[in-house]
């Protein structure tokens, strides 16, 4: 059970209001404003899975469904009782059917969203009823002629009667006989009947029924007897039109009554999905990420930002509590960010348990059965409570409710009374929380509570960092540190008189000064160690970058060598082909000489043959000079991955496959199969 007062203190209601602004339907906005965190692990995980699927639907698949439905709850309630619905209500139902159909179609186009797919299976679509609604009604006040054949017929008759009446009256206002009796040459309507304006002093000049007169009494509105019957017929037709419209509305109301339960489920499903997609949209706006939830009491936040604080101004907070850690004591200067950190942790837990993403690089958040906090001024004029009394009253209520699965947030525990008694009370309350087994985050300036944190198992410390050089807080939370309040240094920076500051320092007890000196020394040591770690991290990053650059350069060199080898192979191939072509020409010439009869071979032919023979011998010698030098064979069994020398190719490669008869040798991007006795192992 979640405490309403604590939810408000943590500004959970403001988050829900922001969530509601991203919902499209009024029903979705209402549900968003009334969300409550799930109290069980399964419920929270399921809600986070829903948000995750909505996020992927919106931003991975670029599917942006519409949830713009009207609230049809009241209309369905009246339809269930047999009432005749208005055009407005029927159109609302039509729009719900349209959104339901389109939403189902949209989600079916997305892969890997089982929860949303299961939800849209509950949506009711009735394309026949939907089309009839939008074909029958032009607006929320006008019924289309297409609503029924009878209505179309009646309206055609009405239009004809209107034309006949106007034609008859037109003959009066255009007649030279009657024009002098008329106030204006117009046709108007009084009491649903067409009339003409007659001057009051000309009463009786046109036989007819007087329906009205002007405010001044100078004009009488007369219905000539010649059109009385036509007006009667017109009025009758209009009554028939209203009766037919009533029948049409009744038929639609009965159709809606027949599927009222399915429409209600569809409406609830649409508004539920509207909230889910609003969570995804808000998470993207915050640049938030899905938190990991657990039941082991682990609370870890990496670079968390309070969602209600301007992202450009907020300093990210990181903290960690393991499952065995029962209490985190946060110390440090005033206005250093302790209260904001408390609210951030509490709000992050609530967001995760509501199925919402949190604005952090990462977060592991435990599931609690309740989040209770005492933050801010609890003074009450109506109940005559002082600030201290108000805090104590709240603390009593919290201690009566908490269990070993609760989260407690206490800001400045024990403040507002005598420091000695307040410190003792703070330690005792902390001991009670630890004995219950609840998880707690506490802020304090009391040295007694700092000493308690240092010697008590299950209590971890953190401090809001304070820059001693600028005498100002950095708003960074440092885990494992205990900070001083630095009240006198801050007061001096703000302009308090030096004499007052010096007197105050002299009044501080020696024990307090020694304790603060120890804390300051420890903090200075921590800062130096942190700087060493930072410097080492920078050096490591530089070394990593140098390694990456070297690897890239190595890859470039290997690529260039591969290209060079390929160029050499192509050049060698061309050289061989050219040499073969030249040798073939020489052989052909020799064959031509030898083909002649012996008596016809002249001395010149013998000289030419001798020259061709020398040329072939020269080519052979040049080829021998180009022969490669083989790598030296090394003893041992040849295995896949060994470097081998291929004798027939005169080249070294890597053995990638082998069997009893042959092996496959890789030369960079090229692999060839060679017989087993054609290669041997080399370095």
Secondary structure, 3 states (H helix, E strand, C coil): CCCHHHHHHCCHHHHHHHHHCCCCCHHHHHHHHCCCCCCCHHHHHHHHHHHHHHHHHHHCCCCCCCCCCCCCHHHHHHHHCCCCCCHHHHHHHHHHHHHHHHHHHHHHCCCCCHHHHHHHCCCCCCHHHHHHHHHHECCCCCECHHHCHHHHHHHHHHHHHHHHHHHHHHHHHCCHHHHCCEEEEEEEEECCEEEEEEEHHHCCCCCEEEEEECCCCCEEEEEEHHHHHHHHHHHHHHHHHHHHHHHHHHHHHHHHHHCHHHHHHHHHHHHHHHHHHHHHHHHHHHCCECCEEECCCCEEEEEECCCCCCCCCCCCEEEEECCCCCEEEEECCCCCCHHHHHHHHHHHHHHHHCCCCECCCEEEEECCCEEEEECCCCCECCCCECHHHHHHHHHHHHHHHCCCCEEEEECCCCCCCCHHHHHHHHHHHHHHHHHHCCEEEEECCCHHHHHHHHHCCCEEEEEEEEECCCCEEEEEEEECCCCCCCHHHHHHHCCCCHHHHHHHHHHCCHHHHHHHHHHHHHHHHHHHHHHHHHHHHHHHHHHHHHHHHHHHHHHHHHHHHHHHHHHHHHHHHHHHHHHHHHHHHHHHHHHHHHCCCHHHCCHHHHHHHHHHHHHHHHHHHHHHHCCCCCCCCCCCCCCCCCEEEECCCCEEEEEEEECCCEEEEEECCEEEEEEHHHEEECC
